[in-house]
Amino acid sequence: MPLYMFKPFAIRPFVWGCLVLAGALVECRDATEETDSDRALRRKLERQAAARPPEASLRLGVIHHLDGIPSGGPVEWTMEGTTVQIEEAYLVVSAIEAHACEPGVDDYKTPAGPRMLNDLSDWVVSHAYAHVPSSATRLGTPFVENLLGESGRAQIIGSIAPPPAAYCELHAIVAPADRDVANSTSVRTEAIRGKSLLVRGRTRVDGADDWEDFEFGTDSARAIELRAINPSTGESPLVLDSSTASAMLLIDKRVDPTLFEVAEYDTAAANTILERLIDRFEIHTF
């Protein structure tokens, strides 16, 4: 049919439909078009991202292995006609720090070719900044570990994002728990607060029917230096050489009856147990 034979009312809806569609396309373009302020903000964020130093990933936690002790306890022995049972034992790790190797100091030599960014790590994380509650190389989350809990079960405390480097040392800080301590054990936080080690148990003299309960602990603080290793190979140092590098380091310890064998149940005894335990700290290898 020739175009001139169309009635005005027949062509009008088609024309209006085209106009509406065209208007919608214009509005869509205006909504998605980047403004000058948006463009400036995007470029600023891109510059900041490009200037940000690269970060690796390091997960940190604890693990222990029971030797001659049933999971959950108790630890039991007999001494001079008295049976002793240790029913609970808790340790507080308040912080864990990763320390980069110092060429010429840690028996470490910077490899040939591209540097391992150890100098960069010193620039990114100053010595002072590395000792605030949390930083790129320090996990400052106080954590309660149940020393009689399930043997061989890893407990992840948290993660840090250190700059790529070779790391020679890991420092574990044992210190009294505060109100912010992460506590997933059965002991009440109020009971462990102010203590770095808490031990509970009971004694019974041979022939007696009743047990006598005891509890002792210490507020001593210790910094334990451990050799940082690759947990898969056991080799030192731990090399995190790029922003995609990652590792998991667990502070391991062996818990057996000899750890708790003391003559008294007081602060001095708690310090003795703590020193014995610290001597057993090592980095877990898989």
matplotlib code that plots the C-alpha trace (Angstrom):
import matplotlib.pyplot as plt

x = [0.0, 1.5, 2.7, 0.4, -2.6, -1.6, -4.0, -2.4, -3.7, -2.1, 1.5, 1.4, 1.9, 4.9, 6.5, 5.9, 7.3, 10.5, 10.8, 10.3, 13.0, 15.4, 14.9, 15.5, 18.8, 19.9, 19.1, 21.0, 24.0, 24.0, 23.7, 26.7, 28.9, 31.8, 31.9, 35.1, 34.9, 34.4, 37.3, 39.5, 38.6, 39.2, 42.6, 43.5, 42.5, 44.5, 47.6, 47.2, 46.9, 50.0, 52.0, 50.9, 53.7, 53.0, 51.8, 52.1, 49.8, 50.8, 48.3, 49.3, 48.1, 48.9, 48.9, 50.0, 50.5, 49.6, 52.0, 50.8, 47.7, 44.2, 42.5, 40.9, 42.9, 43.4, 47.1, 47.7, 50.6, 51.4, 53.9, 54.7, 51.4, 49.3, 47.5, 47.7, 45.4, 45.7, 42.3, 42.7, 45.7, 45.5, 48.1, 47.7, 49.6, 49.1, 50.9, 53.0, 55.5, 57.3, 60.9, 62.6, 66.1, 68.9, 71.6, 74.9, 73.2, 71.0, 73.5, 71.5, 72.8, 70.6, 70.4, 71.9, 69.5, 66.4, 66.5, 64.1, 62.6, 64.0, 65.1, 61.6, 60.1, 62.1, 60.8, 57.2, 57.1, 59.4, 60.8, 58.5, 55.4, 56.0, 55.5, 52.1, 49.2, 48.8, 50.7, 51.7, 54.2, 52.5, 49.3, 48.2, 45.2, 45.5, 44.4, 43.7, 44.9, 43.6, 46.8, 44.8, 42.5, 42.4, 45.9, 47.2, 44.3, 45.4, 43.8, 44.3, 44.5, 44.5, 46.4, 48.8, 50.0, 53.7, 55.7, 57.5, 60.8, 62.8, 61.8, 64.2, 62.4, 59.0, 58.5, 55.7, 54.6, 53.2, 51.5, 48.6, 45.1, 43.1, 39.4, 39.8, 41.4, 39.9, 38.7, 36.9, 37.8, 35.6, 37.4, 35.6, 37.4, 37.2, 39.2, 42.0, 42.2, 45.4, 47.2, 49.4, 49.1, 46.3, 46.4, 43.6, 43.5, 43.0, 44.8, 43.9, 45.9, 46.0, 43.2, 41.1, 37.7, 37.6, 39.6, 41.1, 40.9, 43.7, 44.3, 47.4, 48.8, 51.2, 51.2, 54.7, 55.4, 57.9, 59.0, 60.0, 62.2, 61.7, 63.4, 61.0, 60.9, 59.0, 56.4, 56.4, 60.2, 61.4, 64.1, 64.9, 64.3, 60.7, 60.7, 57.6, 58.8, 55.7, 52.3, 50.8, 53.1, 51.4, 52.2, 50.7, 52.9, 51.7, 53.5, 53.8, 54.5, 54.6, 52.4, 53.2, 52.9, 56.5, 55.4, 53.2, 55.1, 55.7, 55.9, 53.7, 50.7, 51.6, 52.9, 56.5, 55.2, 53.3, 56.5, 58.3, 55.7, 55.7, 59.5, 59.3, 56.6, 58.5, 61.5, 59.2, 58.0, 58.8, 57.3, 55.1, 56.1, 53.5]
y = [0.0, 3.4, 5.5, 8.4, 6.2, 5.8, 7.6, 10.1, 8.2, 5.0, 6.4, 8.5, 5.6, 4.4, 7.9, 8.4, 5.0, 5.9, 9.2, 7.5, 5.0, 7.7, 9.6, 6.5, 5.9, 9.5, 9.2, 5.9, 7.4, 10.4, 8.1, 6.0, 8.7, 9.4, 13.0, 15.0, 14.5, 10.7, 10.6, 12.5, 10.2, 7.1, 8.3, 9.2, 5.7, 4.1, 6.2, 5.1, 1.5, 1.7, 3.3, 0.9, -1.6, -5.2, -7.4, -11.2, -13.3, -15.0, -17.0, -17.4, -19.8, -22.4, -26.2, -28.7, -32.5, -34.5, -37.2, -39.7, -37.6, -38.4, -35.6, -33.3, -34.7, -35.3, -35.5, -37.9, -39.1, -40.2, -38.4, -39.4, -41.2, -38.5, -38.8, -35.6, -34.7, -31.7, -31.2, -27.8, -25.8, -22.6, -20.5, -16.9, -15.9, -12.2, -11.4, -13.0, -11.0, -11.9, -10.4, -10.0, -11.2, -8.7, -9.3, -9.9, -10.3, -13.4, -15.5, -14.4, -13.0, -11.1, -13.4, -12.2, -10.7, -8.8, -8.0, -9.8, -6.4, -6.7, -3.1, -2.2, -4.0, -1.9, 1.2, 0.1, -1.1, 0.8, -0.8, 1.3, 0.7, -3.1, -3.0, -1.4, -3.7, -4.7, -4.0, -5.5, -7.8, -8.2, -10.0, -8.4, -10.6, -12.1, -15.7, -18.4, -22.0, -25.0, -27.0, -30.2, -29.7, -32.0, -33.1, -32.0, -29.6, -26.3, -23.1, -20.1, -16.8, -14.5, -13.2, -10.5, -9.0, -8.5, -7.0, -9.5, -10.5, -13.3, -13.8, -15.3, -15.1, -15.4, -13.9, -15.2, -13.0, -14.7, -12.2, -11.8, -11.9, -8.6, -8.0, -8.2, -11.7, -14.2, -17.1, -20.0, -22.4, -23.6, -21.4, -18.1, -15.0, -13.5, -16.4, -16.1, -12.3, -11.1, -14.4, -15.8, -19.4, -20.9, -24.5, -26.3, -29.7, -31.8, -34.1, -37.0, -38.7, -42.5, -44.0, -40.8, -40.5, -36.8, -34.8, -31.4, -28.8, -26.4, -23.6, -21.6, -19.4, -16.6, -13.2, -13.5, -12.2, -13.7, -13.0, -16.3, -16.1, -18.9, -19.6, -18.9, -21.7, -22.9, -25.2, -27.5, -28.1, -27.1, -24.9, -21.4, -18.6, -18.3, -16.6, -14.6, -13.2, -11.7, -10.3, -13.7, -15.6, -17.1, -19.4, -20.6, -20.8, -22.6, -22.4, -26.1, -27.6, -31.0, -31.5, -34.5, -35.3, -34.1, -30.6, -30.4, -32.3, -29.8, -30.1, -27.1, -25.4, -21.7, -18.9, -20.3, -23.7, -21.9, -20.1, -23.4, -24.9, -21.8, -22.0, -25.7, -25.0, -22.2, -24.5, -26.7, -24.0, -24.7, -24.0, -26.8, -28.6, -30.4]
z = [0.0, -0.9, 2.1, 1.2, 1.9, 5.6, 8.0, 10.4, 13.4, 12.1, 11.8, 14.9, 17.5, 15.5, 15.5, 19.3, 20.0, 18.2, 20.1, 23.5, 22.6, 21.5, 24.7, 26.8, 25.0, 25.6, 29.3, 29.5, 27.9, 30.3, 33.3, 32.3, 30.9, 33.3, 34.6, 35.1, 38.9, 38.5, 36.1, 38.5, 41.4, 39.4, 38.3, 41.9, 43.1, 40.3, 41.3, 44.9, 43.9, 41.7, 44.5, 47.2, 48.1, 47.3, 50.1, 50.6, 52.8, 56.1, 58.2, 61.9, 64.5, 67.1, 67.4, 70.0, 70.2, 73.3, 74.3, 76.9, 77.7, 76.5, 74.5, 77.0, 79.9, 82.7, 83.2, 86.2, 88.2, 91.8, 94.0, 97.6, 98.2, 96.5, 93.2, 91.2, 88.3, 86.0, 84.5, 82.7, 81.3, 79.3, 77.6, 76.3, 73.2, 72.9, 69.6, 66.8, 64.8, 61.6, 61.2, 57.9, 57.5, 57.8, 55.2, 57.1, 60.4, 60.1, 58.2, 55.2, 52.0, 49.5, 46.4, 43.1, 40.6, 41.7, 45.4, 47.8, 48.8, 52.4, 52.2, 51.0, 53.9, 56.3, 54.6, 54.5, 58.1, 60.4, 63.5, 65.7, 63.6, 63.7, 67.5, 67.7, 68.5, 64.9, 61.7, 58.4, 60.2, 63.6, 64.6, 67.8, 68.7, 72.2, 72.1, 74.6, 73.8, 75.6, 76.1, 76.8, 73.8, 70.7, 69.7, 66.3, 65.7, 64.2, 65.4, 63.2, 65.1, 62.1, 59.0, 58.2, 54.9, 55.1, 52.3, 50.0, 51.7, 53.2, 56.8, 59.3, 62.6, 64.2, 67.6, 69.8, 72.7, 75.8, 78.0, 80.4, 78.8, 78.7, 78.2, 74.4, 74.5, 71.9, 74.0, 72.4, 75.3, 78.2, 80.7, 81.5, 80.2, 83.7, 85.1, 82.6, 82.5, 84.0, 83.5, 80.8, 82.1, 84.1, 85.5, 87.4, 89.0, 92.1, 94.5, 96.6, 99.3, 99.1, 101.1, 101.1, 99.6, 98.7, 96.2, 96.9, 94.1, 93.3, 90.8, 90.1, 87.4, 86.4, 84.8, 83.5, 80.0, 77.6, 74.0, 72.3, 69.2, 66.6, 63.4, 60.5, 58.1, 55.1, 56.7, 53.8, 53.6, 57.1, 55.4, 56.6, 55.7, 54.8, 51.4, 50.4, 47.1, 45.5, 46.2, 45.4, 47.9, 50.9, 53.9, 57.1, 60.2, 63.3, 66.7, 67.8, 71.2, 72.8, 75.9, 78.1, 81.8, 82.6, 81.6, 84.7, 87.3, 90.1, 93.9, 94.7, 93.1, 93.2, 91.0, 91.1, 89.9, 87.1, 86.0, 85.9, 83.7, 81.4, 81.0, 80.2, 77.6, 76.0, 75.5, 73.4, 71.0, 67.4, 63.9, 62.8, 59.6, 57.4]

ax = plt.figure().add_subplot(projection="3d")
ax.plot(x, y, z, "-o")
ax.set_aspect("equal")
plt.show()
